[in-house]
Amino acid sequence: MKDKIEDQELAESVLIEPVHIERKNIKERLKYDFSDKEKLELGRELARELGELNQCEDELKEIKANYKAKIEKGQAAINYISQKIYSGYEYRLIGCELVKDFNAKYIMKVRLDTGESFGGRPMNPDELQQSMDFKGQD
């Protein structure tokens, strides 16, 4: 019976004493399981982002390729010009005159830009034959 009295006293003390409880809404970072609908939407968002990323990467590759080509073109030009400076000359098509001296049986070439003669040598038998000039005759 003693137990019954103690339980009754406890029950009366709970009823008599005011209960002091405070409640407050707070935020905690807790695990959240996505619904199937949310997973589907996340999948769509992921696909969209991947598409945009791939497009950006493709554009970047194209830009890099363009600049690489420009750099290579510039390097080739620099190398070409540097070689000219280093050697001090280049080969060009320059107007020349072929001079055949039939009295001396000698052929030479003369540059029209500088008047310098070069490539002189004796005529071979075929070159000793003079061509006939038929200008002015009908």
Summary of the structure (lengths in Angstrom):
residues: 138
radius of gyration: 51.4
end to end distance: 161.5
largest distance: 161.5
contacts: 208
relative contact order: 0.05
helix: 49%
strand: 13%
